[in-house]
Amino acid sequence: MSSWKEEYKRVQQAGGEILCASADSVHSHRVFAPALGGVPFPLVSDWNRTLAADYGVWDEDAGRPRRAVFVVDAEGILRYENLRFNAREKADYDAVMDLLSSV
């Protein structure tokens, strides 16, 4: 599979944008992003875990959110959700890219 930076370019070319939310602190994001050589999309801290709970991805047993992907169109309509997104699974990426390409 290609790198995350190449995948991000594919998302942009398809007219999409990425917003990344995690339960990590803002400070953690300030360390994480430079360690990757910079991140071209916004990182949102869900330190209070309200976003994860609202989107149904908070895993009580693990005490952390599950990785998930949501595609929201320009009108704010949810067009796709994968509540168990696997970053190592090419089919998960392809499903998102297929949707973006069809819009």
Secondary structure, 3 states (H helix, E strand, C coil): CCCHHHHHHHHHHCCCCCCEEECCCHHHHHHHHHHCCCCCCCEEECCCCHHHHHCCCEECCCCEECCCEEEECCCCCEEEEECCCCCCCHHHHHHHHHHHHHC
